[in-house]
Amino acid sequence: MNLNLENGWQILPIGGDTDTAYMGIKSDQKVFLKRNTSPFLAALSLEEIAPRLIWTKRISTGDTLTAQEWLNGRSLYRSEMGQKSVSDLLYKVHHTPVLKKMLI
């Protein structure tokens, strides 16, 4: 897909159910790119629940492209889902005033 970024960006699809996630690489910078994200993502980033937002750009197709800090990660194993750190993060998502306000 041509995302019409300035020259020098290499865009690689990274899979997923929606086919809207990409890795963007330019020089020594690597970012997570997502098309048409929810405004909820900005709130998650603000609350330090999701990686930091770097920029947002409207592309020629009318889609919005959002770049986030690239963090190497992985899916949790079933055995990890019961850890306190996981429940603490879920609690934060469900009880942060900024996020609650967005849903009301």
DSSP file (Angstrom, degrees, kcal/mol; ACC not computed):
  #  RESIDUE AA STRUCTURE BP1 BP2  ACC     N-H-->O    O-->H-N    N-H-->O    O-->H-N    TCO  KAPPA ALPHA  PHI   PSI    X-CA   Y-CA   Z-CA
    1    1 A M              0   0    0      0, 0.0     2,-0.8     0, 0.0    10,-0.1   0.000 360.0 360.0 360.0 137.0    0.0    0.0    0.0
    2    2 A N        +     0   0    0      1,-0.1     0, 0.0     2,-0.1     0, 0.0  -0.814 360.0 179.5 -91.0 111.0    1.3    3.5   -0.8
    3    3 A L        -     0   0    0     -2,-0.8    -1,-0.1    57,-0.1    57,-0.1   0.413  38.3-128.5 -93.0   1.8    0.8    5.6    2.3
    4    4 A N        +     0   0    0      1,-0.2     2,-0.2    55,-0.1    56,-0.1   0.879  48.0 160.6  55.4  45.4    2.3    8.7    0.5
    5    5 A L        -     0   0    0      1,-0.2    -1,-0.2     4,-0.1     3,-0.1  -0.547  50.6 -81.3 -86.7 162.5    4.9    9.5    3.2
    6    6 A E    >   -     0   0    0     -2,-0.2     3,-1.0     1,-0.1    -1,-0.2  -0.157  67.9 -70.9 -60.1 163.0    7.8   11.7    2.3
    7    7 A N  T 3  S+     0   0    0      1,-0.2    -1,-0.1    -3,-0.1     3,-0.1  -0.099 113.4  43.4 -56.4 149.5   10.7   10.0    0.6
    8    8 A G  T 3  S+     0   0    0      1,-0.3    19,-0.4    -3,-0.1     2,-0.4   0.271  77.3 123.6 101.6 -10.8   12.9    7.6    2.5
    9    9 A W    <   -     0   0    0     -3,-1.0     2,-0.5    17,-0.1    -1,-0.3  -0.698  44.8-157.8 -86.4 133.1   10.3    5.7    4.4
   10   10 A Q  E     -A   25   0A   0     15,-2.9    15,-2.5    -2,-0.4     2,-0.5  -0.958  12.8-159.6-104.2 124.8   10.1    1.9    4.0
   11   11 A I  E     -A   24   0A   0     -2,-0.5    13,-0.2    13,-0.2    -2,-0.0  -0.924  10.3-177.4-112.4 123.7    6.6    0.6    4.9
   12   12 A L  E     -A   23   0A   0     11,-2.6    11,-3.0    -2,-0.5     2,-0.1  -0.978  25.5-127.9-122.6 123.9    6.2   -3.0    5.9
   13   13 A P  E     -A   22   0A   0      0, 0.0     9,-0.3     0, 0.0     3,-0.1  -0.446  17.3-165.5 -65.3 141.7    2.8   -4.6    6.7
   14   14 A I        -     0   0    0      7,-2.1     8,-0.2     1,-0.4     2,-0.1   0.189  32.7-123.2-117.6  17.0    2.9   -6.3   10.1
   15   15 A G        +     0   0    0      6,-0.4     6,-0.5     1,-0.1    -1,-0.4  -0.349  46.0 146.4  82.5-159.0   -0.3   -8.4    9.9
   16   16 A G        -     0   0    0      1,-0.1     3,-0.3     3,-0.1    -1,-0.1  -0.339  65.3 -73.0 104.2 168.9   -3.2   -8.3   12.2
   17   17 A D  S    S+     0   0    0      1,-0.2    -1,-0.1    -2,-0.1    -2,-0.0   0.754 126.9  41.9 -72.6 -25.9   -6.9   -8.8   11.7
   18   18 A T  S    S-     0   0    0     -3,-0.2    -1,-0.2     0, 0.0    -2,-0.1   0.555  92.2-134.3-102.8  -8.5   -7.6   -5.4   10.1
   19   19 A D  S    S+     0   0    0     -3,-0.3    -3,-0.1    -4,-0.1    -2,-0.1   0.839  76.6 110.2  56.3  35.4   -4.6   -5.0    7.8
   20   20 A T        +     0   0    0     -5,-0.2    15,-2.1    15,-0.0     2,-0.4   0.208  49.3  94.0-121.1  13.6   -4.1   -1.5    9.0
   21   21 A A  E     + B   0  34A   0     -6,-0.5    -7,-2.1    13,-0.2    -6,-0.4  -0.903  46.9 167.1-114.4 137.5   -0.8   -1.9   10.9
   22   22 A Y  E     -AB  13  33A   0     11,-2.8    11,-3.1    -2,-0.4     2,-0.5  -0.944  34.5-126.5-141.9 158.5    2.6   -1.3    9.5
   23   23 A M  E     -AB  12  32A   0    -11,-3.0   -11,-2.6    -2,-0.3     2,-0.5  -0.957  27.1-158.7-103.5 128.1    6.2   -0.8   10.6
   24   24 A G  E     -AB  11  31A   0      7,-2.7     7,-2.7    -2,-0.5     2,-0.4  -0.930   9.2-174.0-108.8 130.8    7.7    2.4    9.2
   25   25 A I  E     +AB  10  30A   0    -15,-2.5   -15,-2.9    -2,-0.5     2,-0.3  -0.988  11.8 164.4-127.6 128.9   11.5    2.6    8.9
   26   26 A K  E >   - B   0  29A   0      3,-2.5     3,-2.8    -2,-0.4     2,-0.2  -0.942  68.0 -47.0-143.6 120.2   13.4    5.8    7.9
   27   27 A S  T 3  S-     0   0    0    -19,-0.4   -19,-0.0    -2,-0.3     0, 0.0  -0.395 124.8 -22.2  54.4-119.3   17.2    6.0    8.5
   28   28 A D  T 3  S+     0   0    0     -2,-0.2     2,-0.4    -3,-0.1    -1,-0.3   0.288 116.9 102.6-102.2   9.9   17.6    4.9   12.1
   29   29 A Q  E <   -B   26   0A   0     -3,-2.8    -3,-2.5     2,-0.0     2,-0.4  -0.808  46.8-174.8 -98.6 131.8   14.0    5.6   13.1
   30   30 A K  E     +B   25   0A   0     -2,-0.4    40,-0.9    -5,-0.2     2,-0.3  -0.994   9.9 175.5-124.3 129.8   11.4    2.8   13.5
   31   31 A V  E     -BC  24  69A   0     -7,-2.7    -7,-2.7    -2,-0.4     2,-0.6  -0.923  33.3-120.4-132.2 157.1    7.8    3.5   14.2
   32   32 A F  E     -BC  23  68A   0     36,-2.5    36,-2.7    -2,-0.3     2,-0.4  -0.880  34.0-161.4 -92.8 122.0    4.5    1.7   14.5
   33   33 A L  E     +BC  22  67A   0    -11,-3.1   -11,-2.8    -2,-0.6     2,-0.4  -0.875  11.2 179.9-109.5 139.2    2.0    3.0   11.9
   34   34 A K  E     -BC  21  66A   0     32,-2.0    32,-2.6    -2,-0.4     3,-0.4  -0.999  20.8-135.1-139.7 134.6   -1.7    2.5   12.1
   35   35 A R  E    S- C   0  65A   0    -15,-2.1    30,-0.2    -2,-0.4   -15,-0.0  -0.738  80.8  -5.3 -89.1 136.8   -4.4    3.7    9.7
   36   36 A N  S    S-     0   0    0     28,-3.4    -1,-0.2    -2,-0.4    29,-0.1   0.892  81.3-174.7  53.7  55.4   -7.6    5.3   11.1
   37   37 A T        -     0   0    0     -3,-0.4    -1,-0.1    27,-0.3    27,-0.0  -0.357  28.2-102.6 -75.6 160.4   -7.0    4.8   14.8
   38   38 A S    >>  -     0   0    0      1,-0.1     3,-1.9    -2,-0.1     4,-0.5  -0.508  24.5-119.3 -76.3 149.0   -9.6    5.6   17.4
   39   39 A P  H >> S+     0   0    0      0, 0.0     4,-1.3     0, 0.0     3,-0.5   0.725 111.1  77.1 -58.7 -19.6   -9.2    8.8   19.4
   40   40 A F  H 3> S+     0   0    0      1,-0.2     4,-2.4     2,-0.2     5,-0.2   0.811  83.1  64.2 -59.7 -30.3   -9.1    6.4   22.4
   41   41 A L  H <> S+     0   0    0     -3,-1.9     4,-2.4     1,-0.2    -1,-0.2   0.899  98.3  52.8 -62.5 -41.2   -5.5    5.7   21.3
   42   42 A A  H <X S+     0   0    0     -3,-0.5     4,-2.5    -4,-0.5    -1,-0.2   0.900 110.1  48.4 -61.6 -40.0   -4.4    9.2   22.1
   43   43 A A  H  X S+     0   0    0     -4,-1.3     4,-2.0     2,-0.2    -2,-0.2   0.902 110.1  51.2 -67.1 -40.7   -5.9    9.0   25.5
   44   44 A L  H  <>S+     0   0    0     -4,-2.4     5,-3.1     1,-0.2     6,-1.4   0.893 112.3  47.3 -62.3 -38.7   -4.2    5.6   26.1
   45   45 A S  H ><5S+     0   0    0     -4,-2.4     3,-1.7     4,-0.2    -2,-0.2   0.913 109.3  53.2 -67.8 -43.2   -0.9    7.2   25.1
   46   46 A L  H 3<5S+     0   0    0     -4,-2.5    -2,-0.2     1,-0.3    -1,-0.2   0.865 109.8  48.3 -58.9 -37.8   -1.4   10.2   27.3
   47   47 A E  T 3<5S-     0   0    0     -4,-2.0    -1,-0.3    -5,-0.1    -2,-0.2   0.354 116.7-116.8 -85.2   5.8   -2.0    7.9   30.3
   48   48 A E  T < 5S+     0   0    0     -3,-1.7    -3,-0.2     2,-0.2    -2,-0.1   0.816  86.2 115.9  60.6  34.1    1.1    6.0   29.4
   49   49 A I  S   <S+     0   0    0     -5,-3.1    -4,-0.2    -6,-0.2    -5,-0.1   0.732  77.3  34.5 -96.0 -32.9   -0.9    2.8   28.8
   50   50 A A  S    S-     0   0    0     -6,-1.4    -2,-0.2    -9,-0.2     3,-0.1  -0.807 106.7 -78.1-115.8 160.1    0.0    2.7   25.1
   51   51 A P        -     0   0    0      0, 0.0    -1,-0.1     0, 0.0    -2,-0.1  -0.159  63.5 -81.2 -57.4 154.6    3.3    3.8   23.4
   52   52 A R        -     0   0    0     16,-0.1    17,-2.9     1,-0.1     2,-0.3  -0.257  41.6-122.6 -59.9 135.6    3.9    7.5   22.9
   53   53 A L  E     -D   68   0A   0     15,-0.2    15,-0.3     1,-0.2     3,-0.1  -0.646  27.4-178.9 -77.8 136.5    2.3    9.1   19.8
   54   54 A I  E     -     0   0A   0     13,-3.2     2,-0.3     1,-0.4    14,-0.2   0.827  58.5 -25.1-103.5 -49.2    4.8   10.8   17.5
   55   55 A W  E     -D   67   0A   0     12,-1.1    12,-3.1     2,-0.0    -1,-0.4  -0.987  45.4-143.9-160.2 163.5    2.7   12.3   14.8
   56   56 A T  E     -D   66   0A   0     -2,-0.3     2,-0.4    10,-0.2    10,-0.2  -0.993  20.9-179.4-132.0 139.8   -0.6   12.0   12.9
   57   57 A K  E     -D   65   0A   0      8,-2.8     8,-3.6    -2,-0.4     2,-0.5  -1.000  25.6-134.6-143.2 136.6   -1.0   12.7    9.2
   58   58 A R  E     -D   64   0A   0     -2,-0.4     6,-0.2     6,-0.2     2,-0.2  -0.808  31.5-152.5 -87.4 129.3   -3.9   12.7    6.8
   59   59 A I    >   -     0   0    0      4,-2.7     3,-2.5    -2,-0.5   -55,-0.1  -0.499  30.7 -92.5-102.1 172.8   -2.9   10.9    3.6
   60   60 A S  T 3  S+     0   0    0      1,-0.3   -57,-0.1    -2,-0.2   -56,-0.1   0.707 121.5  60.7 -60.5 -23.3   -4.2   11.3    0.0
   61   61 A T  T 3  S-     0   0    0      2,-0.1    -1,-0.3   -58,-0.1     3,-0.1   0.585 118.0-109.2 -77.6  -9.3   -6.8    8.5    0.4
   62   62 A G  S <  S+     0   0    0     -3,-2.5    -2,-0.1     1,-0.4    -1,-0.1   0.259  79.3 129.6  95.3 -11.2   -8.5   10.5    3.2
   63   63 A D        -     0   0    0     -5,-0.1    -4,-2.7     1,-0.1     2,-0.5  -0.347  58.4-125.3 -71.1 157.6   -7.3    8.0    5.9
   64   64 A T  E     - D   0  58A   0     -6,-0.2   -28,-3.4    -3,-0.1     2,-0.5  -0.919  19.6-156.0-105.0 131.5   -5.5    9.2    9.0
   65   65 A L  E     -CD  35  57A   0     -8,-3.6    -8,-2.8    -2,-0.5     2,-0.4  -0.930   6.9-165.0-110.2 127.4   -2.1    7.7    9.6
   66   66 A T  E     -CD  34  56A   0    -32,-2.6   -32,-2.0    -2,-0.5     2,-0.5  -0.938   4.4-155.4-115.2 132.8   -0.8    7.7   13.2
   67   67 A A  E     -CD  33  55A   0    -12,-3.1   -13,-3.2    -2,-0.4   -12,-1.1  -0.916  14.2-176.5-108.4 131.7    2.8    7.0   14.2
   68   68 A Q  E     -CD  32  53A   0    -36,-2.7   -36,-2.5    -2,-0.5   -15,-0.2  -0.880  39.1 -84.8-121.8 156.2    3.7    5.6   17.6
   69   69 A E  E     -C   31   0A   0    -17,-2.9     2,-0.5    -2,-0.3   -38,-0.2  -0.320  50.3-118.6 -51.9 135.7    7.0    4.9   19.3
   70   70 A W        +     0   0    0    -40,-0.9     2,-0.4   -19,-0.0    -1,-0.1  -0.731  36.1 178.4 -85.0 124.7    8.1    1.4   18.3
   71   71 A L        -     0   0    0     -2,-0.5     2,-0.4   -20,-0.0    -3,-0.0  -0.995  30.1-124.7-123.9 131.1    8.4   -1.0   21.2
   72   72 A N        +     0   0    0     -2,-0.4     2,-0.2     1,-0.0    -2,-0.0  -0.603  50.6 150.8 -71.5 130.5    9.4   -4.6   20.8
   73   73 A G        -     0   0    0     -2,-0.4     2,-0.3     0, 0.0    -1,-0.0  -0.796  30.3-152.1-147.0-173.6    6.7   -6.7   22.3
   74   74 A R        -     0   0    0     -2,-0.2     2,-0.2     0, 0.0    -2,-0.0  -0.960  34.1 -85.5-158.3 167.6    4.9  -10.0   22.3
   75   75 A S        -     0   0    0     -2,-0.3     2,-0.1     1,-0.1     0, 0.0  -0.567  49.3-109.5 -78.5 146.5    1.6  -11.5   23.1
   76   76 A L        -     0   0    0     -2,-0.2     2,-0.2     1,-0.1    -1,-0.1  -0.474  28.3-122.5 -73.5 147.3    1.1  -12.7   26.7
   77   77 A Y    >>  -     0   0    0     -2,-0.1     3,-1.5     1,-0.1     4,-0.9  -0.558  26.4-109.8 -82.4 156.0    0.9  -16.4   27.5
   78   78 A R  G >4 S+     0   0    0      1,-0.3     3,-0.9    -2,-0.2     4,-0.4   0.878 119.7  57.4 -52.7 -40.8   -2.2  -17.7   29.2
   79   79 A S  G 34 S+     0   0    0      1,-0.2     3,-0.4     2,-0.1    -1,-0.3   0.735 104.0  53.2 -66.0 -22.2   -0.2  -18.3   32.3
   80   80 A E  G X4 S+     0   0    0     -3,-1.5     3,-2.0     1,-0.2     6,-0.3   0.672  85.9  82.8 -85.2 -18.4    0.8  -14.6   32.4
   81   81 A M  T << S+     0   0    0     -4,-0.9    -1,-0.2    -3,-0.9    -2,-0.1   0.747  88.0  54.6 -61.9 -24.4   -2.8  -13.3   32.3
   82   82 A G  T 3  S+     0   0    0     -3,-0.4    -1,-0.3    -4,-0.4    -2,-0.1   0.427  81.3 120.1 -89.1   1.8   -3.2  -13.8   36.0
   83   83 A Q  S X> S-     0   0    0     -3,-2.0     4,-2.0     1,-0.1     3,-0.6  -0.328  72.3-122.4 -69.3 149.7   -0.2  -11.7   37.0
   84   84 A K  H 3> S+     0   0    0      1,-0.2     4,-2.9     2,-0.2     5,-0.2   0.863 110.6  59.2 -59.7 -38.2   -0.7   -8.6   39.2
   85   85 A S  H 3> S+     0   0    0      1,-0.2     4,-1.8     2,-0.2    -1,-0.2   0.862 106.6  48.2 -61.8 -34.6    1.0   -6.4   36.6
   86   86 A V  H <> S+     0   0    0     -3,-0.6     4,-2.3    -6,-0.3    -1,-0.2   0.932 113.3  45.5 -70.5 -46.4   -1.7   -7.4   34.0
   87   87 A S  H  X S+     0   0    0     -4,-2.0     4,-2.3     1,-0.2    -2,-0.2   0.865 111.2  54.5 -66.6 -34.0   -4.6   -6.8   36.4
   88   88 A D  H  X S+     0   0    0     -4,-2.9     4,-2.3     2,-0.2    -1,-0.2   0.911 109.4  47.5 -63.5 -41.9   -3.1   -3.5   37.5
   89   89 A L  H  X S+     0   0    0     -4,-1.8     4,-2.3     2,-0.2    -2,-0.2   0.916 112.2  48.7 -66.2 -43.3   -2.9   -2.3   33.9
   90   90 A L  H  X S+     0   0    0     -4,-2.3     4,-2.0     2,-0.2    -1,-0.2   0.888 110.5  52.0 -63.3 -38.5   -6.5   -3.4   33.2
   91   91 A Y  H  X S+     0   0    0     -4,-2.3     4,-1.3     2,-0.2    -2,-0.2   0.930 108.8  50.6 -61.3 -45.2   -7.6   -1.6   36.3
   92   92 A K  H  X S+     0   0    0     -4,-2.3     4,-1.2     1,-0.2     3,-0.5   0.915 109.2  51.0 -60.2 -43.6   -5.8    1.6   35.2
   93   93 A V  H  < S+     0   0    0     -4,-2.3     3,-0.2     1,-0.2    -1,-0.2   0.903 115.9  41.6 -59.5 -41.7   -7.6    1.3   31.7
   94   94 A H  H  < S+     0   0    0     -4,-2.0    -1,-0.2     1,-0.2    -2,-0.2   0.579 122.0  38.0 -86.0 -10.3  -11.0    1.0   33.4
   95   95 A H  H  < S+     0   0    0     -4,-1.3    -1,-0.2    -3,-0.5    -2,-0.2   0.366  78.2 116.5-124.8   5.0  -10.6    3.6   36.1
   96   96 A T     X  -     0   0    0     -4,-1.2     4,-2.4    -3,-0.2     3,-0.4  -0.649  61.2-139.5 -76.6 125.3   -8.6    6.4   34.6
   97   97 A P  H  > S+     0   0    0      0, 0.0     4,-2.5     0, 0.0     5,-0.2   0.859  99.4  54.4 -54.8 -40.7  -10.8    9.6   34.6
   98   98 A V  H  > S+     0   0    0      1,-0.2     4,-1.4     2,-0.2   -55,-0.1   0.916 112.1  44.0 -61.2 -42.9   -9.7   10.7   31.1
   99   99 A L  H  > S+     0   0    0     -3,-0.4     4,-1.1     2,-0.2    -1,-0.2   0.892 112.3  52.0 -71.1 -39.2  -10.6    7.4   29.6
  100  100 A K  H >X S+     0   0    0     -4,-2.4     4,-0.8     1,-0.2     3,-0.7   0.919 106.8  54.2 -60.6 -43.0  -13.9    7.2   31.5
  101  101 A K  H >< S+     0   0    0     -4,-2.5     3,-0.6     1,-0.2    -1,-0.2   0.857 104.0  55.6 -61.4 -35.7  -14.9   10.6   30.2
  102  102 A M  H 3< S+     0   0    0     -4,-1.4    -1,-0.2     1,-0.2    -2,-0.2   0.805 108.8  47.9 -66.0 -28.6  -14.3    9.6   26.6
  103  103 A L  H <<        0   0    0     -4,-1.1    -1,-0.2    -3,-0.7    -2,-0.2   0.578 360.0 360.0 -91.1 -10.2  -16.7    6.7   27.0
  104  104 A I    <<        0   0    0     -4,-0.8    -1,-0.2    -3,-0.6    -2,-0.2   0.453 360.0 360.0 -90.2 360.0  -19.6    8.7   28.6
